[in-house]
């Protein structure tokens, strides 16, 4: 609606945006993409979710304890984004389309945030308990705590259950999204 350029949104620009949204987007998935995506984009990238999830961190009653731990905000947000992309972005393109949103339970799960005060009851994507388990395992593996998992770190996972060959394959880039 122009607020990123001027620092505020006028009633006229908001109404114009709202009319365009209602005229051009006929279901919740396409409206959601329109509201979160960069201008003239028809898909969502990871960074498009940051303002939405920061709002969840700031306002959800089940996350009020995080107000005293701002260092965990970005880690929680990053983990939730990765969980969203792992489940919703079935094409592994790094961009979520309205078709992928429609085929997922994401919007229904997002709507549950308005009803459920216990964030841990929303086990898809948003559960803080799930984040904490993932984060603790990551922290345990990341021996130098640089927030990167090395080959040596990964080899310790599950009492060295993965062979060196598997770990080398993961780090070779063979299991990445896209061409690079």
N, C-alpha and C positions, 0 to 999 in steps of 0.2 A: 504493500500500500504506500510505499515511498518513505517510510519511517527510517530506513537505513541511510538515506541521503540527508534528511532534514533533522532527524532526531525526534520527530513527532509525526503523528498521523492525523491529518485533518478529517473532519466528518465527511467531506466530499470525496476524498480519496478512498476512505474506508468503504463508503457506500458503493463506489465504482468497483472496488475489488470484490465486494460481497455480491453484487449483481453479476459480475463476470463469473465468479465461482458458481453461482446457482444456475446461470445460463449454459455454461460450458461443461460442467461436471455433474453427472447425473447419479452417481452413487458415492457411498462413503469412501471407498478406496481411492477414487480419482480426486475427490475433494481433499483427502488427507495428503496425497502426493502434492497437489497444487499448493496447499498451505505450508508444507514443510520444505519442499524442494527449492533449489535456487531458481530465480526467474528464468523462464523459457526452458526449464528442464522438465522432462516427464518421468523422472525416476529419482530415487533417494539414494544418496551416498551416506557413508557412515557419519560424517560431520553434520549432516542435516538433522540428525537425531539429538545432538548435544543440547540445544536450547529446550527441547521438550523434556528430556530426561533431567536436566538441571532443575526445571520447574517441578518435576516429580520429587526430586531430592529435597527441594526447598519447601514443598507444601504438603506432601503426603504424611498423614498422621503416624503411619508406621515407620517413618524414617526421621522423626524428630530428634532422635538421639544422635544423628549425624551432624546436627548443627554444631556440636562441639568437636567434630573431627573432620574439618574441611579437607584434610589430606586424603581422605577416603572417597570424597565426592567423585573425582575424576576416575578413580579405579573402579568404583561401582558403575559409573556411567559407561566406561569402556567395556566392562564385562557384560553389561546389559546389551550394549550395541552388538557385541560379538555373538551373544546368544540369539538376538533378533536375526542377524544376518545368517547365522548357521542354520536356523530353522526356516526363515522366510525366503531367503535368496537362493532358491533351488537351482538357478542357472549358474551360480558361482561367478557371476559377472562383476560383483562388487557394487551393483546398482539394483535396488529393489524397484520393480515396476508395479503398476496398479494391478496387473494380472496376478502377480505373486502375492500381493496384499490380499486380494480377493480369495485366493486359494488357501490362505493361512488363517489362523485363529487370532492374528495379532490385534486387529481392531476390537474384537470382542474382549480380548484380554486387557487391552488398554482401557476399555470402558469399565472393567471391573475395578480399576483403581479408584473410581468415584464412589463405589459402593462398599468396598472392603477396607476396613481400617487396618487390618493385620496384613502387611505387605507379604509376609511369609506364606499366606494362604493362596497367593497368586504365584503358583509354582512355575508357570511358563514365563520366562524372561525376567521378572522383576523381584523375585524372592531374595531378600537380603541374606537369609541363611544359605541359600544356594551360592550366592556371590561369595560369602565368607568361606565356605568349603573350598571353592575354586581358588580363591585368593590364598588361603592358607597352604594349599597344596603347591601352588605356584611359588610362594615365598619359601617353602621348604625345599623345593627343587632348585631355586635360584640361589646357589651357595654364596655368591658374592653380592647379592641383593642390588644388582644393577638394573633390575626389571627386564632382563633378557635371559632366556633359557639357552644355554650352550649345549653342545653335543654331550659334554661330560655331565652337565646337569640332567639332561633328559635320560641319559643312560641309568641314572639312579632311580628313575620312576618305577614303581611297583617292584622293588627289589631286583632291579636289573632284568626285568622280564623281556624287554625288547632287545633284540640282537643288535650288534654294531652295524650290521648291514641295513637293517630297517632304519636306524637312526641316521646313517649316512644318506639313505634315500630321501628321508624327510628333509635333511639339510641341503641336498643337492639341487633343490628347486623343482624336483619332479612332481611334487604335490602342491603346486601353487595355482592360483587363479590367473587366468589370462596368459599372455605370451611371454611376459618377463618373469 
